[in-house]
Amino acid sequence: MIANDTMDADDGRRFIDNGSADAIAFGRDYIATPDLAERPSRGLALNEQDSSTFYGTPGADPAIGYVDYPALVH
């Protein structure tokens, strides 16, 4: 069972720990935070989501949204 929708890391841990899910999906978080897998382990906040840029909108600038959320500088 994969759980998703408006979960944060604490929700995900709780669902896994109590057996409610086998995995957690963080789709919107990954769209807005391309390095999401690394940030929690470093105690860093996720990028703020802008849902108006998640999916292609006719006439919208294709350089805004999926490709321009900032990643950590290594």
C-alpha positions as CSV (number, residue, x, y, z in Angstrom):
1,M,0.0,0.0,0.0
2,I,1.4,3.4,-1.0
3,A,-0.1,6.3,0.9
4,N,0.0,9.9,-0.4
5,D,-1.8,13.3,-0.4
6,T,-0.8,16.1,1.9
7,M,1.6,14.1,4.0
8,D,4.8,15.4,5.6
9,A,7.7,13.3,6.8
10,D,6.2,12.8,10.3
11,D,2.9,11.5,8.7
12,G,4.9,9.2,6.5
13,R,6.9,7.8,9.5
14,R,3.7,7.3,11.5
15,F,1.9,5.5,8.6
16,I,4.9,3.2,8.0
17,D,5.5,2.5,11.8
18,N,1.9,1.6,12.5
19,G,1.6,-0.6,9.4
20,S,-1.0,1.6,7.6
21,A,1.3,1.9,4.5
22,D,4.3,0.1,3.0
23,A,5.5,3.3,1.3
24,I,4.7,7.0,1.1
25,A,4.5,9.1,-2.0
26,F,5.5,12.8,-1.8
27,G,4.7,13.9,-5.4
28,R,4.0,17.6,-5.0
29,D,6.9,17.9,-2.5
30,Y,9.2,16.4,-5.1
31,I,8.0,18.8,-7.8
32,A,8.7,21.8,-5.6
33,T,11.9,20.4,-4.0
34,P,14.0,18.5,-6.4
35,D,16.4,17.4,-3.6
36,L,13.7,16.3,-1.2
37,A,15.4,13.1,-0.3
38,E,18.4,15.0,1.1
39,R,16.7,17.9,2.9
40,P,15.1,16.1,5.9
41,S,18.3,14.4,6.8
42,R,20.0,17.8,7.0
43,G,17.1,19.4,8.9
44,L,16.4,21.8,6.0
45,A,13.0,23.1,5.0
46,L,11.3,22.2,1.7
47,N,10.7,24.8,-1.0
48,E,7.3,26.4,-0.9
49,Q,4.9,24.9,-3.5
50,D,3.3,26.9,-6.2
51,S,0.5,24.6,-7.5
52,S,-0.1,26.9,-10.5
53,T,3.2,25.8,-11.9
54,F,2.8,22.0,-11.4
55,Y,1.2,21.1,-14.7
56,G,1.4,22.6,-18.2
57,T,-1.0,25.4,-18.7
58,P,-1.6,26.5,-22.3
59,G,0.3,29.8,-23.0
60,A,2.3,29.5,-19.7
61,D,6.1,29.9,-19.8
62,P,7.6,26.4,-19.9
63,A,10.7,27.6,-18.0
64,I,8.6,28.2,-14.9
65,G,7.5,25.4,-12.7
66,Y,9.0,21.9,-12.9
67,V,12.5,23.1,-13.9
68,D,13.1,26.2,-11.8
69,Y,12.6,25.2,-8.2
70,P,15.9,25.8,-6.3
71,A,18.0,22.9,-5.2
72,L,20.7,22.9,-2.5
73,V,24.1,24.0,-3.4
74,H,26.6,21.3,-2.7
